[in-house]
Amino acid sequence: MDKSFSNAERAEVLTQALPYIRRYSGRTVVIKYGGNAMVNQQLKHQVMEDIVLLWLIGVKVVLVHGGGPEINDAMTKFGKKPVFVEGLRVTDRETVDIVQMVLAGKINKTLVNLLEMEGGRAMGISGIDGRLIEAKVKDKRLGYVGEITRINIKPVQDLLEKGYIPVISTLGCDREGNTYNINGDTAAGRVAGALNAERLIMLTDIAGILRDKDDLSTLIPELTVEEAKALCKKGVVSGGMVPKIQCCIDAIESGVRKVIIMDGRIPHSILMELLTDEGAGTMVRGGKSNE
């Protein structure tokens, strides 16, 4: 136990968190998890601690995860070279089998185990289970990369009602039995929208949305959907951030109250966002501009 804080100081911290606990208890929060926060073992344990703490205070947490680096490693071991087109993985039949093995197998069950070790109750599913994520071919050049056609959210709702933390790997399927690799950000946004989530938190490898990508001091703490669209049109947001912003916009337009893009490399960034008045990263919301 950290001896640098007195019992009175700990009690004060808990008291200050009480209004935020009231706000989120009983509400649904979807967390998209990937990137460096997943690769770094210490950060991984801290993210799991944050999720279990939220669950213990009554927040309905849904964890949606990717696993790009581990998929790349597995492909290399099988003698396949990862190929990307416009940021999306080219996924032939053999590759989709590797993706399914890594996402629905190794990563999903590892995260479930970690959550259980921290005192939570977790259940791992993929987008194939209960036909949670139905999809079709997004682009023939990409092979088995899926475009989501339907979300059947009932399996997730059932797990939440039973008191579990659903842990979802981003695979999809179609009526012919094909399996698809689904973009994790897109899947998280669609799941959050179907749940009418209070928050979608996207843990990334960047501080948030920057007006100048090379200057952290230009972080934009809050944006409306209209402002986010304008930044994309002006080219302020470009490259890999464009699909993330589009995911935020789609999620809000489908029922999520607010979306936060933030740096998952910062220890306990989830708790900073939800249980303090400082927050972290960039919040995207509906409504009118503040300007």
RODO-2510 file (C-alpha; in nm, 4 decimals, decimal comma):
residues 291
     n   res          X          Y          Z
     1     m     0,0000     0,0000     0,0000
     2     d     0,1211     0,3512    -0,0882
     3     k     0,2309     0,5159     0,2392
     4     s     0,2616     0,8638     0,0856
     5     f    -0,1106     0,9336     0,1394
     6     s    -0,2751     0,9507     0,4798
     7     n    -0,6089     0,7805     0,5474
     8     a    -0,7706     1,1247     0,5597
     9     e    -0,6330     1,2089     0,2141
    10     r    -0,7610     0,8805     0,0742
    11     a    -1,1036     0,9486     0,2232
    12     e    -1,1045     1,2969     0,0674
    13     v    -1,0258     1,1525    -0,2763
    14     l    -1,3152     0,9072    -0,2449
    15     t    -1,5504     1,1829    -0,1323
    16     q    -1,4579     1,3970    -0,4328
    17     a    -1,5306     1,1025    -0,6629
    18     l    -1,8815     1,0505    -0,5193
    19     p    -2,0684     1,2834    -0,7613
    20     y    -1,9086     1,1045    -1,0574
    21     i    -1,9899     0,7640    -0,9111
    22     r    -2,3546     0,8743    -0,8821
    23     r    -2,3498     0,9954    -1,2421
    24     y    -2,2230     0,6714    -1,3935
    25     s    -2,3607     0,4022    -1,1628
    26     g    -2,6128     0,1980    -1,3596
    27     r    -2,5046     0,3557    -1,6895
    28     t    -2,3281     0,1828    -1,9792
    29     v    -1,9706     0,2657    -2,0772
    30     v    -1,8053     0,1007    -2,3782
    31     i    -1,4241     0,0921    -2,3860
    32     k    -1,2335     0,0291    -2,7090
    33     y    -0,8991    -0,1209    -2,6095
    34     g    -0,5897    -0,1689    -2,8223
    35     g    -0,2549    -0,0189    -2,9137
    36     n     0,0316     0,0269    -2,6695
    37     a    -0,1938     0,0041    -2,3643
    38     m    -0,2571    -0,3573    -2,4650
    39     v     0,1053    -0,4440    -2,5413
    40     n     0,2570    -0,2996    -2,2218
    41     q     0,1903    -0,5493    -1,9433
    42     q     0,1877    -0,2948    -1,6592
    43     l    -0,0578    -0,0725    -1,8461
    44     k    -0,2709    -0,3752    -1,9268
    45     h    -0,3090    -0,4562    -1,5570
    46     q    -0,3943    -0,0934    -1,4791
    47     v    -0,6637    -0,0858    -1,7471
    48     m    -0,8124    -0,4046    -1,6039
    49     e    -0,8041    -0,2507    -1,2533
    50     d    -0,9867     0,0575    -1,3818
    51     i    -1,2541    -0,1547    -1,5503
    52     v    -1,3130    -0,3707    -1,2434
    53     l    -1,3318    -0,0631    -1,0189
    54     l    -1,5987     0,0869    -1,2480
    55     w    -1,7851    -0,2433    -1,2480
    56     l    -1,7734    -0,2604    -0,8665
    57     i    -1,9337     0,0857    -0,8347
    58     g    -2,2184    -0,0179    -1,0615
    59     v    -2,1048     0,0935    -1,4068
    60     k    -2,2052    -0,1445    -1,6869
    61     v    -1,8732    -0,1790    -1,8680
    62     v    -1,8356    -0,3365    -2,2118
    63     l    -1,4800    -0,3984    -2,3352
    64     v    -1,4235    -0,4158    -2,7126
    65     h    -1,0696    -0,5113    -2,8107
    66     g    -0,8470    -0,5359    -3,1131
    67     g    -0,5054    -0,6953    -3,1386
    68     g    -0,3161    -0,5773    -3,4450
    69     p     0,0395    -0,6258    -3,3117
    70     e    -0,0308    -0,9810    -3,1931
    71     i    -0,1981    -1,0660    -3,5247
    72     n     0,1136    -0,9395    -3,7044
    73     d     0,3346    -1,1568    -3,4826
    74     a     0,1183    -1,4640    -3,5431
    75     m     0,1176    -1,4068    -3,9201
    76     t     0,4954    -1,3829    -3,9195
    77     k     0,5203    -1,7125    -3,7307
    78     f     0,2985    -1,8730    -3,9954
    79     g     0,5195    -1,7322    -4,2716
    80     k     0,2745    -1,4668    -4,3893
    81     k     0,3636    -1,1008    -4,4395
    82     p     0,1034    -0,8471    -4,3157
    83     v    -0,0234    -0,6291    -4,6016
    84     f    -0,2355    -0,3156    -4,5586
    85     v    -0,4407    -0,1095    -4,8022
    86     e    -0,5480     0,2359    -4,6787
    87     g    -0,4856     0,1250    -4,3203
    88     l    -0,6915    -0,1947    -4,3449
    89     r    -0,5405    -0,5422    -4,3272
    90     v    -0,5643    -0,7511    -4,6441
    91     t    -0,7265    -1,0697    -4,5116
    92     d    -0,7309    -1,3850    -4,7224
    93     r    -0,8850    -1,7130    -4,6048
    94     e    -0,5715    -1,8251    -4,4186
    95     t    -0,5257    -1,4829    -4,2589
    96     v    -0,8839    -1,4666    -4,1308
    97     d    -0,8248    -1,8010    -3,9580
    98     i    -0,5171    -1,6512    -3,7877
    99     v    -0,7141    -1,3381    -3,6921
   100     q    -0,9891    -1,5518    -3,5390
   101     m    -0,7377    -1,7623    -3,3482
   102     v    -0,5592    -1,4578    -3,2036
   103     l    -0,8583    -1,2321    -3,1336
   104     a    -1,1268    -1,4762    -3,0195
   105     g    -0,8768    -1,7142    -2,8646
   106     k    -0,5566    -1,5842    -2,7119
   107     i    -0,6320    -1,2137    -2,6565
   108     n    -0,9981    -1,2438    -2,5599
   109     k    -0,9424    -1,5161    -2,3033
   110     t    -0,6323    -1,3454    -2,1634
   111     l    -0,8336    -1,0288    -2,0967
   112     v    -1,1180    -1,2265    -1,9402
   113     n    -0,8689    -1,4003    -1,7133
   114     l    -0,7068    -1,0707    -1,6100
   115     l    -1,0437    -0,9147    -1,5253
   116     e    -1,1348    -1,2180    -1,3167
   117     m    -0,7995    -1,2019    -1,1363
   118     e    -0,8726    -0,8386    -1,0450
   119     g    -1,2031    -0,9412    -0,8892
   120     g    -1,4433    -0,8859    -1,1778
   121     r    -1,6874    -1,1203    -1,3498
   122     a    -1,6142    -1,1272    -1,7212
   123     m    -1,7413    -1,3248    -2,0191
   124     g    -1,5621    -1,3307    -2,3533
   125     i    -1,7501    -1,3429    -2,6824
   126     s    -1,6723    -1,2627    -3,0438
   127     g    -1,8876    -1,0877    -3,2988
   128     i    -1,9730    -1,4325    -3,4325
   129     d    -2,1382    -1,5454    -3,1067
   130     g    -2,5133    -1,4912    -3,1206
   131     r    -2,4517    -1,3266    -3,4590
   132     l    -2,3590    -1,0158    -3,2639
   133     i    -2,1866    -0,8585    -3,5663
   134     e    -2,3191    -0,9416    -3,9115
   135     a    -2,1090    -0,8227    -4,2028
   136     k    -2,0459    -0,8333    -4,5744
   137     v    -1,7338    -0,7898    -4,7888
   138     k    -1,6152    -0,4309    -4,7561
   139     d    -1,3823    -0,4259    -5,0557
   140     k    -1,2831    -0,7232    -5,2742
   141     r    -0,9219    -0,6018    -5,2665
   142     l    -0,9175    -0,6633    -4,8906
   143     g    -1,0609    -1,0163    -4,8905
   144     y    -1,2381    -1,1095    -4,5673
   145     v    -1,2514    -0,7601    -4,4204
   146     g    -1,6071    -0,6904    -4,3201
   147     e    -1,8428    -0,3961    -4,3409
   148     i    -2,0981    -0,4187    -4,0598
   149     t    -2,4536    -0,4696    -4,1827
   150     r    -2,6295    -0,5399    -3,8527
   151     i    -2,5659    -0,5444    -3,4789
   152     n    -2,7636    -0,7968    -3,2725
   153     i    -2,7020    -0,6464    -2,9304
   154     k    -2,9077    -0,8939    -2,7235
   155     p    -2,6159    -1,1250    -2,6314
   156     v    -2,4345    -0,8233    -2,4808
   157     q    -2,7471    -0,7033    -2,3004
   158     d    -2,8001    -1,0511    -2,1577
   159     l    -2,4466    -1,0582    -2,0170
   160     l    -2,4853    -0,7103    -1,8656
   161     e    -2,8147    -0,8091    -1,7033
   162     k    -2,6449    -1,1145    -1,5512
   163     g    -2,3751    -0,8899    -1,4009
   164     y    -2,0883    -0,9749    -1,6363
   165     i    -1,8340    -0,7522    -1,8078
   166     p    -1,8698    -0,8495    -2,1780
   167     v    -1,5339    -0,8729    -2,3541
   168     i    -1,5862    -0,8583    -2,7313
   169     s    -1,3396    -0,9536    -3,0036
   170     t    -1,4110    -0,7781    -3,3318
   171     l    -1,4988    -1,0567    -3,5725
   172     g    -1,8100    -1,0671    -3,7882
   173     c    -2,0008    -1,3248    -3,9882
   174     d    -2,2548    -1,3546    -4,2681
   175     r    -2,5450    -1,5900    -4,3425
   176     e    -2,3177    -1,8116    -4,5556
   177     g    -2,0895    -1,8863    -4,2614
   178     n    -1,7984    -1,6650    -4,3666
   179     t    -1,5900    -1,4972    -4,0959
   180     y    -1,4754    -1,1373    -4,1326
   181     n    -1,2080    -0,9211    -3,9753
   182     i    -1,3832    -0,6048    -3,8489
   183     n    -1,2193    -0,2692    -3,7757
   184     g    -1,2127    -0,2403    -3,3959
   185     d    -1,3013     0,1300    -3,3782
   186     t    -1,5992     0,0820    -3,6083
   187     a    -1,7224    -0,2204    -3,4140
   188     a    -1,6924    -0,0381    -3,0813
   189     g    -1,8884     0,2574    -3,2166
   190     r    -2,1684     0,0394    -3,3504
   191     v    -2,1915    -0,1643    -3,0291
   192     a    -2,1955     0,1526    -2,8174
   193     g    -2,4667     0,3005    -3,0376
   194     a    -2,6811    -0,0118    -3,0122
   195     l    -2,6498     0,0052    -2,6320
   196     n    -2,7240     0,3809    -2,6202
   197     a    -2,4107     0,4022    -2,4087
   198     e    -2,3411     0,6988    -2,1829
   199     r    -1,9788     0,7017    -2,2983
   200     l    -1,7566     0,5410    -2,5586
   201     i    -1,3924     0,5623    -2,4539
   202     m    -1,1363     0,4959    -2,7266
   203     l    -0,7923     0,4217    -2,5859
   204     t    -0,5288     0,5128    -2,8442
   205     d    -0,1573     0,5865    -2,8737
   206     i    -0,2080     0,9633    -2,8985
   207     a    -0,3138     1,2355    -2,6539
   208     g    -0,6357     1,3096    -2,8433
   209     i    -0,7205     1,5337    -3,1381
   210     l    -0,4521     1,7966    -3,2036
   211     r    -0,4799     2,1082    -3,4186
   212     d    -0,1116     2,0510    -3,4943
   213     k    -0,0236     1,6813    -3,4851
   214     d     0,3343     1,7650    -3,3831
   215     d     0,2388     1,9936    -3,0918
   216     l     0,0773     1,8409    -2,7819
   217     s    -0,0153     2,1883    -2,6555
   218     t    -0,2719     2,2119    -2,9389
   219     l    -0,4883     1,9358    -2,7897
   220     i    -0,8585     2,0077    -2,8433
   221     p    -1,0372     1,9126    -2,5185
   222     e    -1,3914     1,9171    -2,6596
   223     l    -1,5623     1,9132    -3,0001
   224     t    -1,9158     1,8941    -3,1295
   225     v    -1,9964     1,6576    -3,4144
   226     e    -2,0220     1,9530    -3,6529
   227     e    -1,6840     2,0862    -3,5433
   228     a    -1,5294     1,7400    -3,5889
   229     k    -1,6675     1,7183    -3,9427
   230     a    -1,5279     2,0628    -4,0192
   231     l    -1,1799     1,9646    -3,8969
   232     c    -1,1839     1,6651    -4,1318
   233     k    -1,2899     1,8819    -4,4269
   234     k    -1,0157     2,1353    -4,3530
   235     g    -0,7547     1,8583    -4,3305
   236     v    -0,6695     1,9382    -3,9672
   237     v    -0,7585     1,5766    -3,8955
   238     s    -0,6014     1,3413    -4,1489
   239     g    -0,4577     0,9954    -4,1997
   240     g    -0,5417     0,7319    -3,9420
   241     m    -0,7342     0,9797    -3,7272
   242     v    -1,0070     1,0245    -3,9908
   243     p    -1,1685     0,6814    -3,9364
   244     k    -1,1478     0,7339    -3,5584
   245     i    -1,3276     1,0676    -3,5889
   246     q    -1,5851     0,9122    -3,8213
   247     c    -1,6391     0,6382    -3,5627
   248     c    -1,7032     0,9072    -3,2992
   249     i    -1,9509     1,0857    -3,5242
   250     d    -2,1342     0,7643    -3,6159
   251     a    -2,1538     0,6579    -3,2508
   252     i    -2,3060     0,9877    -3,1373
   253     e    -2,5503     0,9979    -3,4261
   254     s    -2,6619     0,6455    -3,3335
   255     g    -2,7274     0,7228    -2,9664
   256     v    -2,4023     0,7480    -2,7663
   257     r    -2,4017     1,0626    -2,5504
   258     k    -2,0286     1,1388    -2,5636
   259     v    -1,7143     0,9816    -2,7106
   260     i    -1,3650     1,0318    -2,5701
   261     i    -1,0430     0,9734    -2,7644
   262     m    -0,7549     0,9564    -2,5201
   263     d    -0,4059     0,8253    -2,4594
   264     g    -0,4228     0,4754    -2,3155
   265     r    -0,0541     0,4948    -2,2276
   266     i    -0,1327     0,7247    -1,9329
   267     p    -0,1810     0,5167    -1,6153
   268     h    -0,5454     0,5050    -1,4981
   269     s    -0,6569     0,7411    -1,7754
   270     i    -1,0061     0,5834    -1,7700
   271     l    -1,0576     0,6760    -1,4060
   272     m    -0,9179     1,0251    -1,4688
   273     e    -1,1778     1,0743    -1,7393
   274     l    -1,4813     0,9377    -1,5587
   275     l    -1,4187     1,0060    -1,1893
   276     t    -1,2462     1,3466    -1,1849
   277     d    -1,3272     1,6920    -1,3199
   278     e    -1,0060     1,7088    -1,5230
   279     g    -1,0762     1,4414    -1,7792
   280     a    -0,8307     1,3340    -2,0467
   281     g    -0,8016     1,3478    -2,4228
   282     t    -1,0665     1,4894    -2,6573
   283     m    -1,4403     1,4623    -2,5986
   284     v    -1,6725     1,4577    -2,8997
   285     r    -2,0391     1,5320    -2,8344
   286     g    -2,3594     1,6346    -3,0050
   287     g    -2,5178     1,9760    -2,9641
   288     k    -2,4114     2,3258    -3,0582
   289     s    -2,0621     2,4671    -3,0773
   290     n    -1,9135     2,6327    -2,7705
   291     e    -1,7614     2,9033    -2,9890
***
